[in-house]
C-alpha cells in the first residue's frame, strides 16, 4: 500500500478536530460574531467538552456519529450550512472542513437498512 493511500485513509484525530473547532471560532471572530451568540457558544462548548473528555478520540467519534448517523444527514447539513453562510466564506470553509473530519469518522458507522430492519423488529417485538 502506498504512503499516499495510507494518508487518505487515516482517520481524523481529536487534535485535528480541536484545530478545526478553533478555526471555526476564529472565523466567527473574523466576522465579529457575538461571543455570547449561539454560533460562538456552540463551538466553545465543543472545545470545552473535548478537553474534559476522558477519551478524546472516543468523544469525537461518538459526536461525529450523533451528528451524521447516515449519508443523507451529512448532505442535508452541508447544504444547510452552504445556504446559511454563503456570505461568510471563512465561516463556511471552517465549518465545511470540520464537518468533513466528522464525516470521515462517522462514515464507517452509518446505519444500514439491514440494521434499521433488525432494530425495528427488535423494538416492535419487545
Secondary structure by P-SEA (a helix, b strand, c coil): ccaaaaaaaccccaaaaaaaaaaaaaaaaaaccccccaaaaaaaaaaaaaaacccaaaaaaaaaaaacccaaaaaaaaaaaaaaccccaaaaaaaaaaaaaaaaacccccccaaaaaaaaaaaaac
